[in-house]
Amino acid sequence: MNEIAKNMKELRNKSGLSLRALAEAIGISHNTLATYEKNNVTPTILNALKICEYFKVPIEYLIYGKKILTDFNDADLLKLFKEIDEYE
């Protein structure tokens, strides 16, 4: 199982959601979601983003299984990232 499939399934299981419940919540079919989790198909970018938005994790979480580094030594860069995070 690749990391994306494993991390996606782990997020869903930790939340106690069924395939159908998550699929309904993000607006895709449960069959599509199942193919992602079984590693038969890689999720489209749009569907990966829907999953990440639902679980409030960055897209890197699906790929790496962890959040990306958020501590920066450059104060100006950190300020810019915080400003970007505030846009909706």
WOBELJO-V702242 format. One record per backbone hydrogen bond with DSSP energy under -1.0 kcal/mol. NH is the residue of the N-H (numbers start at 0). CO is the residue of the C=O. Records with the same first field share a line. If there is no record, write none. Layout:
BEGIN
NH=CO, CO
END
This chain:
BEGIN
5=1
6=2
7=3
8=4
9=5
10=6
11=7
12=8
13=9
14=10
15=12
16=11
21=17
22=18
23=19
24=20
25=21
26=22
27=22
32=28
33=29
34=30
35=31
36=32
37=33
38=35
39=34
40=34
47=43
48=44
49=45
50=46
51=47
52=48
53=49
54=50
56=51
60=57
62=58
63=59
64=60
77=73
78=74
79=75
80=76
81=77
82=78
83=79
84=80
85=81
86=83
END
